[in-house]
Amino acid sequence: MSSKGKIIDTQMVVDSLRRKGKIYKKMLEISPKELGVRNRIKIYKATDIKGYFWAIFAISQKSRILMKDVHKMQEIYGKLTLFCDHNFKHKIIFIDAPLCSKAKAAFKDAGWKIER
C-alpha cells in the first residue's frame, strides 16, 4: 500500500457528487498550467442539467490546509473565472488533507462547499 494516501481523481469526484444527486451534462478538466498556476490541484468546470456552472477543485496533500491556502484557492478561482469568461453558480472543493478550523470557516464564508 502506498504511503501517499488516496489520490483524488475525476472518477472519485463524479461518484461523490452523483451520490449526492448532482448530475452534470458536461465536465471539463482544466490544467493548472492553463491558468498559470503551479499548485498541485485538479480543477474542473462543470455544467449541471439546469445549465448552472460549477467550479470544482480537488486538493490532495499531506500538510494541513491553512488560511494562506484559502487565499491561494480564491486567487485560482479568480483566474478560472477570467479564463472561462464567466462566473460560477457553485464552488466545491474536495480536500484530502487536514483542514485548519479558521481555513474551514474562511472557505465557507467565501461560498465554498467542502467535501472530504
C-alpha positions in Angstrom: 0.0 0.0 0.0 1.3 3.4 -0.9 2.1 5.9 1.9 0.8 8.8 -0.1 -2.9 8.1 0.8 -5.7 8.3 -1.7 -5.4 10.4 -4.8 -8.4 12.5 -5.7 -9.2 11.7 -9.4 -12.0 12.6 -11.8 -14.0 9.4 -11.2 -14.0 9.9 -7.4 -15.2 13.4 -7.8 -18.0 12.4 -10.2 -19.0 9.4 -8.0 -19.1 11.5 -4.8 -21.3 14.2 -6.5 -23.6 11.6 -8.1 -24.2 10.1 -4.7 -25.5 13.5 -3.6 -27.8 13.7 -6.6 -25.6 16.1 -8.6 -25.6 15.2 -12.3 -23.6 17.1 -14.9 -24.1 17.2 -18.6 -20.6 18.4 -19.2 -17.5 18.3 -17.1 -14.1 19.6 -18.3 -10.8 19.3 -16.5 -8.7 22.5 -16.7 -5.0 22.1 -16.3 -3.5 24.4 -13.7 -0.8 25.4 -16.3 -3.6 26.9 -18.4 -4.3 29.3 -15.6 -0.6 30.0 -14.9 -0.8 28.1 -11.5 2.0 25.9 -10.2 -0.1 24.3 -7.4 -0.8 20.6 -7.5 -4.5 20.8 -7.8 -7.2 19.4 -10.1 -9.6 21.9 -11.5 -12.9 21.1 -13.2 -15.5 23.2 -14.9 -18.9 21.5 -14.9 -22.4 22.4 -16.2 -25.3 20.8 -14.5 -28.6 19.7 -16.1 -30.2 23.1 -15.2 -27.4 24.9 -17.0 -25.6 26.3 -13.9 -21.8 26.4 -14.0 -19.8 24.7 -11.2 -16.2 25.2 -10.2 -14.8 22.1 -8.7 -11.3 22.0 -7.1 -9.6 18.8 -5.7 -6.7 19.1 -3.4 -4.7 16.1 -2.1 -1.7 16.8 0.1 -0.1 15.7 3.4 0.3 19.0 5.0 -2.5 20.9 6.7 -4.5 23.4 4.7 -4.1 26.9 6.2 -5.5 30.4 5.7 -2.8 31.1 3.1 -4.1 28.2 1.1 -7.6 29.6 1.2 -6.3 32.9 -0.2 -4.4 30.9 -2.9 -7.6 29.0 -3.9 -9.5 32.3 -4.1 -6.8 33.6 -6.4 -7.0 30.5 -8.6 -10.8 30.8 -8.6 -10.4 34.4 -9.9 -8.1 33.2 -12.6 -10.6 30.5 -13.6 -13.5 33.0 -13.9 -11.3 35.1 -16.2 -10.1 32.1 -18.2 -13.7 30.8 -18.7 -15.1 34.3 -19.1 -18.0 33.8 -16.7 -18.8 33.3 -13.0 -19.8 30.1 -11.4 -23.1 29.5 -9.5 -21.5 26.9 -7.2 -18.0 26.3 -5.9 -17.0 22.9 -4.4 -13.6 21.9 -3.0 -12.6 18.3 -2.4 -9.9 18.2 0.3 -7.9 15.1 1.2 -5.8 16.8 3.9 -6.1 18.1 7.5 -8.0 21.4 7.5 -7.4 24.2 9.9 -10.6 25.4 11.6 -10.0 29.0 10.5 -9.4 27.9 6.9 -12.6 25.9 7.0 -14.6 28.9 8.2 -13.0 31.1 5.5 -13.9 28.6 2.8 -17.5 28.6 3.9 -17.6 32.4 4.2 -16.3 32.6 0.6 -19.1 30.4 -0.6 -17.2 27.1 -1.0 -18.8 23.8 -0.2 -16.3 21.5 1.4 -16.2 17.7 0.6 -13.9 15.4 2.5 
